[in-house]
Amino acid sequence: MSPETIFWPMIILALVTLGVYLPMSKARVAGVKSGKIKARTYKLNEGEPEESLKYSNAIRNQYETPVLFYASCLTAFVSGNAGTAMIVLAWAYALSKTVHLFVHITSN
């Protein structure tokens, strides 16, 4: 495998994370339009309804340990250690975080 392959799990995880912003935004706009919640609630995320809170929590979780994942992948690439084992581990992490994200926003 070429070392550049290590970028694909990073790209997929980033796109999955960005993809959660759409349903979160829809849930927030729907809450404000229906009158269930005031728009200022989202300024500090205090009293956020469950419909949008689950997305907000999932996104926040995607900016915790995945940041270390991105740093590790970039370090491996730059140092020339982006071999097969590292790429397989990167895919395993990206897939497990994707599954975790969907559990977070569905059945959790």
C-alpha positions as CSV (number, residue, x, y, z in Angstrom):
1,M,0.0,0.0,0.0
2,S,1.2,3.5,-0.7
3,P,1.7,5.8,2.3
4,E,-0.9,8.2,0.8
5,T,-3.6,5.7,1.5
6,I,-3.5,6.7,5.2
7,F,-5.3,9.9,4.2
8,W,-8.5,8.0,3.2
9,P,-9.6,7.0,6.7
10,M,-9.0,10.6,7.8
11,I,-11.1,12.0,5.0
12,I,-13.9,9.6,5.6
13,L,-14.0,10.3,9.3
14,A,-14.0,14.1,8.6
15,L,-16.8,13.8,6.1
16,V,-18.9,11.6,8.5
17,T,-18.4,14.2,11.2
18,L,-19.3,17.1,8.9
19,G,-22.3,15.1,7.7
20,V,-23.9,15.2,11.2
21,Y,-24.1,19.0,11.1
22,L,-27.0,18.7,8.6
23,P,-29.5,16.7,10.7
24,M,-28.4,18.7,13.8
25,S,-29.2,22.0,12.0
26,K,-32.5,20.6,10.7
27,A,-33.5,19.6,14.3
28,R,-32.5,23.0,15.7
29,V,-34.4,24.9,13.0
30,A,-37.5,22.7,13.5
31,G,-37.4,23.3,17.2
32,V,-37.2,27.0,16.8
33,K,-39.9,27.2,14.1
34,S,-42.3,25.1,16.1
35,G,-41.9,27.3,19.1
36,K,-40.6,24.5,21.4
37,I,-37.3,26.4,22.0
38,K,-36.0,29.9,21.6
39,A,-33.0,30.5,19.3
40,R,-30.9,31.9,22.1
41,T,-30.9,28.5,23.8
42,Y,-28.2,27.4,21.3
43,K,-25.9,30.3,22.3
44,L,-24.6,28.3,25.3
45,N,-26.4,25.0,24.6
46,E,-28.3,25.1,27.9
47,G,-31.7,23.5,27.8
48,E,-31.2,22.1,24.3
49,P,-34.0,19.6,23.4
50,E,-33.0,16.0,23.0
51,E,-33.8,16.0,19.2
52,S,-30.8,18.2,18.5
53,L,-28.7,17.5,21.7
54,K,-27.9,14.0,20.5
55,Y,-26.3,15.4,17.4
56,S,-24.5,18.1,19.3
57,N,-23.1,15.6,21.7
58,A,-22.0,13.3,18.9
59,I,-20.2,16.1,17.1
60,R,-18.5,17.2,20.3
61,N,-17.3,13.6,20.7
62,Q,-15.9,13.6,17.2
63,Y,-13.6,16.5,18.2
64,E,-12.0,14.7,21.2
65,T,-10.0,11.6,20.5
66,P,-10.2,11.9,16.7
67,V,-7.9,14.9,16.9
68,L,-5.2,12.5,18.2
69,F,-6.1,10.1,15.4
70,Y,-5.5,12.9,12.8
71,A,-2.2,13.9,14.4
72,S,-1.1,10.2,14.6
73,C,-1.9,9.6,10.9
74,L,-0.1,12.8,9.8
75,T,2.9,11.9,12.0
76,A,3.1,8.4,10.5
77,F,2.9,9.8,7.0
78,V,5.6,12.5,7.5
79,S,7.9,10.1,9.4
80,G,7.6,7.5,6.7
81,N,5.8,5.0,9.0
82,A,2.5,4.9,7.1
83,G,2.9,1.2,6.3
84,T,0.2,-1.5,6.0
85,A,-0.2,-2.0,9.7
86,M,-0.7,1.7,10.4
87,I,-3.2,2.0,7.5
88,V,-5.2,-1.0,8.7
89,L,-5.3,0.5,12.2
90,A,-6.4,3.8,10.8
91,W,-9.2,2.2,8.9
92,A,-10.2,0.2,12.0
93,Y,-10.3,3.4,14.1
94,A,-12.2,5.4,11.5
95,L,-14.8,2.7,11.0
96,S,-15.3,2.1,14.7
97,K,-15.7,5.9,15.3
98,T,-18.3,6.0,12.5
99,V,-20.2,3.1,14.0
100,H,-19.9,4.8,17.4
101,L,-21.3,8.1,15.9
102,F,-24.3,6.3,14.5
103,V,-25.0,4.6,17.7
104,H,-24.7,7.9,19.4
105,I,-27.4,9.5,17.2
106,T,-29.7,6.6,16.9
107,S,-30.1,4.0,19.6
108,N,-28.1,5.6,22.4
